[in-house]
Amino acid sequence: MNRPTSGATAVRPTSPDPVNPRENGAKRTVTGTLVKVLLHHRTERGMRLEPYASRCVRRGEVHELVVTDQSECMAGARIDRVGFLGFVEIETAGVLDRGDALRVDGRPVGTLLGFDACHFPNHYNILLHAPELLTGGSLGLRPEVEVTFAPYGGAPTA
């Protein structure tokens, strides 16, 4: 797998996109169910942001939810401070975009920052920005709670 090295380029946030304001139209909310809760955090994890602002997810796929308080969004950026929420099974397929709002069990948790593919094709690490490191334990998460990724800047849609 090729990883960006020096000369990494900035990855633009999703809509509103000041360069291409018509690039991103409306989309539906991606939903899922938490299937495993994780309780740990790390301060030297070494994840790397993929150069993609969006990824498609299919029904039945399982991906890992990881929170960071780091806000760097350059392709190849090293993400060290992370808290692990758990694994989510996708129920409603769709497109995840940088800037989407994550809610778990109806509670706002963070904003989608990007993706780390160190375990792909098994699963993506879906990196979420929050003001502080959170874990599945600190949020009192449990299996079977609903997970939603609402479109950039807003409330979930049907």
PyMOL commands that set and color helices and strands:
alter all, ss='L'
color gray80, all
select strands_A, chain A and resi 30-37+41-42+47-48+54-57+62-68+78-79+82-92+94-97+101-104+107-116+125-129+146-150
alter strands_A, ss='S'
color yellow, strands_A
deselect
rebuild
show_as cartoon
